[in-house]
Amino acid sequence: MSPRAPLQDPVDRSDPLLVRLVAGPTAWGRLDVQPSRYGFTRYRLTVLPPGASTAERAWLAVWRSCPVLVAVLGFGLDLVVLAAGADGVVAAAAGGALAVVVPALVAVRTRRLRPLVRSRAGGVDDCAGVPRPVGDMAAIDRWWPVLDAADRALERGDMTPVEHELVWTAAWQDLATRPRGAHPGLRARAAGLLRQG
């Protein structure tokens, strides 16, 4: 079962706008697609633990982008310190301190959730003109359409937030227990919830 089972809307509208923007549009996670120049497309399906709040999802997004965030903040801090008249050694020390403090703070804030995040990576190799799946595309192909359909059903009002979280939980459990195969009972239960709406 999920770490906790809230009965609220998965996207809490009472959270500040910046937190909602950082957290992303979907409660359950995301699908990253990265096409390349040579006909290979990478996919990564990431499913967060069911019940993750908007603030928790925002912290996980900050963790994921921590290297870029630290580089931007460090560069900005260095410019401010140099503009204030300090020498390069002080600016470098301030940037170095920031590079340690920010990741440590974010690591502490996300330590409980990070081990619970489930993800599968795969790709489609179309270099020879015939698409060939690579990696765990079966899990991605199995759950991405179900999760996307659940999001659309929730937006239309055809599915309650609790039913949406049941679909999310089914995907999360399947990705945890069956790294390469389907769990037909969970998938059928999720599909049944979508048909009921």
C-alpha positions, 0 to 999 in steps of 0.5 A: 500500500502507499506510504499514506493515503490522503483523500484530497486532490493530488494537486493542492491549489492552496500551495503557493504558485511557485511551489506548484510550478516547481512541483510540475503538472502531474501528481504522480511524476513525469515522463522525460523524452530526449530525442537524439540526432541519430534516431534514438529517443530516450524515455524515463518514466518516474513515478513518485510515491503515492500521496506525495504532497505538492511541497514534497514533489517540489523538493524532489524537483529541486533535488533533481535539478540541484547541480544546475541550481547550485551553479546558477546560484553560485555564479550569482553569489560570486558576482554579488560578492565581487560587485561588493568589492571583495576579492576573488578568494572571498567570492570563491569561498562564498560560492564553495560554501553555497555548493555544499549547503544547498545540496545538503539542505535539499538532501535532508528535505528529500531523504525520506522520499528519494528511496521511494521514487520508482523509475524505468528507463528505455529508448527506441532505436530508429537508426535503421528505419525500423523502431526497436525498443531498448531497455525497459520500454515495456513498463513505460509503454504499459504505464504511461498511457494509463497514467496519462488517461487517469490525469485526463479523467481527473481533469474532466471530473470522470474520476475522483482524486481517490480513484486517480491515486489508486491508478497511481498506486498500481503503477508505483507498486508494479514498477517496484515489484516487477522490473521487467514484467507486467503484473496483470492484476494491478494493470487490470484494476487500474484499467477498470477504474478508467472504464468506470468513469 
